[in-house]
Amino acid sequence: MTEDVQTFAPTDSVEDICEFLLHKPFRRVPIIRDEKLVGIISRRDIISLIHEEKCD
């Protein structure tokens, strides 16, 4: 398991999360609010979002 975990806040931009996932070997990142896990964003989530925006 990873000891030094990179997390993001719900207010962080999708672009920042996408940039991180592009340049790191991780497939998912935790979303933390007030030191509590509120979600996880995966590479697949980003790809789905891009696809939806492109098809709209």
C-alpha atoms as an extended CHARMM CRD file, in Angstrom:
* protein
*
        56  EXT
         1         1  MET       CA              0.0000000000        0.0000000000        0.0000000000  PROA      1               0.0000000000
         2         2  THR       CA              1.0510000000        3.5760000000       -0.6090000000  PROA      2               0.0000000000
         3         3  GLU       CA              2.2840000000        5.3340000000        2.5180000000  PROA      3               0.0000000000
         4         4  ASP       CA              2.2310000000        8.9310000000        1.2660000000  PROA      4               0.0000000000
         5         5  VAL       CA             -1.2480000000        9.2250000000       -0.2200000000  PROA      5               0.0000000000
         6         6  GLN       CA             -2.1080000000       12.1140000000       -2.5480000000  PROA      6               0.0000000000
         7         7  THR       CA             -5.6110000000       13.3740000000       -1.8930000000  PROA      7               0.0000000000
         8         8  PHE       CA             -7.8300000000       16.0290000000       -3.4080000000  PROA      8               0.0000000000
         9         9  ALA       CA            -10.6200000000       18.1850000000       -2.0180000000  PROA      9               0.0000000000
        10        10  PRO       CA            -14.1210000000       18.3410000000       -3.5260000000  PROA      10              0.0000000000
        11        11  THR       CA            -13.2800000000       21.8940000000       -4.6080000000  PROA      11              0.0000000000
        12        12  ASP       CA            -10.1890000000       20.8860000000       -6.6240000000  PROA      12              0.0000000000
        13        13  SER       CA            -10.5750000000       21.0900000000      -10.3780000000  PROA      13              0.0000000000
        14        14  VAL       CA            -11.0640000000       18.0760000000      -12.6030000000  PROA      14              0.0000000000
        15        15  GLU       CA             -8.1170000000       19.3660000000      -14.6350000000  PROA      15              0.0000000000
        16        16  ASP       CA             -5.8080000000       19.1430000000      -11.6080000000  PROA      16              0.0000000000
        17        17  ILE       CA             -6.9520000000       15.6030000000      -10.8570000000  PROA      17              0.0000000000
        18        18  CYS       CA             -6.6010000000       14.6290000000      -14.5110000000  PROA      18              0.0000000000
        19        19  GLU       CA             -3.0720000000       16.0620000000      -14.6490000000  PROA      19              0.0000000000
        20        20  PHE       CA             -2.1140000000       14.0680000000      -11.5530000000  PROA      20              0.0000000000
        21        21  LEU       CA             -3.5310000000       10.8210000000      -12.9440000000  PROA      21              0.0000000000
        22        22  LEU       CA             -1.7590000000       11.3720000000      -16.2750000000  PROA      22              0.0000000000
        23        23  HSD       CA              1.6720000000       11.6890000000      -14.6910000000  PROA      23              0.0000000000
        24        24  LYS       CA              1.4610000000        9.2040000000      -11.8390000000  PROA      24              0.0000000000
        25        25  PRO       CA              0.9510000000        5.4330000000      -11.8640000000  PROA      25              0.0000000000
        26        26  PHE       CA             -2.1860000000        5.6340000000       -9.7120000000  PROA      26              0.0000000000
        27        27  ARG       CA             -5.6110000000        4.7370000000      -11.1050000000  PROA      27              0.0000000000
        28        28  ARG       CA             -7.6980000000        6.3430000000       -8.3750000000  PROA      28              0.0000000000
        29        29  VAL       CA             -7.4550000000        9.2760000000       -5.9780000000  PROA      29              0.0000000000
        30        30  PRO       CA             -9.3800000000        9.7990000000       -2.7490000000  PROA      30              0.0000000000
        31        31  ILE       CA            -11.4730000000       12.9290000000       -2.2520000000  PROA      31              0.0000000000
        32        32  ILE       CA            -11.2320000000       14.2050000000        1.3320000000  PROA      32              0.0000000000
        33        33  ARG       CA            -13.3280000000       16.7930000000        3.1870000000  PROA      33              0.0000000000
        34        34  ASP       CA            -12.6660000000       17.6050000000        6.8530000000  PROA      34              0.0000000000
        35        35  GLU       CA            -10.2700000000       14.6410000000        7.0670000000  PROA      35              0.0000000000
        36        36  LYS       CA            -13.0100000000       12.2270000000        5.9510000000  PROA      36              0.0000000000
        37        37  LEU       CA            -13.2420000000       10.2610000000        2.7370000000  PROA      37              0.0000000000
        38        38  VAL       CA            -16.1600000000       11.5690000000        0.6840000000  PROA      38              0.0000000000
        39        39  GLY       CA            -15.3810000000        9.8850000000       -2.6200000000  PROA      39              0.0000000000
        40        40  ILE       CA            -12.9070000000        8.3940000000       -5.0470000000  PROA      40              0.0000000000
        41        41  ILE       CA            -12.2230000000        9.5240000000       -8.6020000000  PROA      41              0.0000000000
        42        42  SER       CA            -10.7770000000        7.0290000000      -11.0470000000  PROA      42              0.0000000000
        43        43  ARG       CA             -9.1800000000        7.3460000000      -14.4550000000  PROA      43              0.0000000000
        44        44  ARG       CA            -12.3390000000        5.7860000000      -15.8460000000  PROA      44              0.0000000000
        45        45  ASP       CA            -14.4320000000        8.5590000000      -14.2650000000  PROA      45              0.0000000000
        46        46  ILE       CA            -12.2930000000       11.1630000000      -16.0420000000  PROA      46              0.0000000000
        47        47  ILE       CA            -12.5480000000        9.3370000000      -19.3720000000  PROA      47              0.0000000000
        48        48  SER       CA            -16.3350000000        9.0610000000      -18.9940000000  PROA      48              0.0000000000
        49        49  LEU       CA            -16.6090000000       12.7820000000      -18.2330000000  PROA      49              0.0000000000
        50        50  ILE       CA            -14.5550000000       13.6960000000      -21.3140000000  PROA      50              0.0000000000
        51        51  HSD       CA            -16.6450000000       11.3590000000      -23.4510000000  PROA      51              0.0000000000
        52        52  GLU       CA            -19.9210000000       12.8390000000      -22.1770000000  PROA      52              0.0000000000
        53        53  GLU       CA            -18.7370000000       16.3970000000      -22.8120000000  PROA      53              0.0000000000
        54        54  LYS       CA            -17.5410000000       15.4770000000      -26.2920000000  PROA      54              0.0000000000
        55        55  CYS       CA            -20.8360000000       13.7930000000      -27.2220000000  PROA      55              0.0000000000
        56        56  ASP       CA            -23.0820000000       16.5890000000      -25.9290000000  PROA      56              0.0000000000
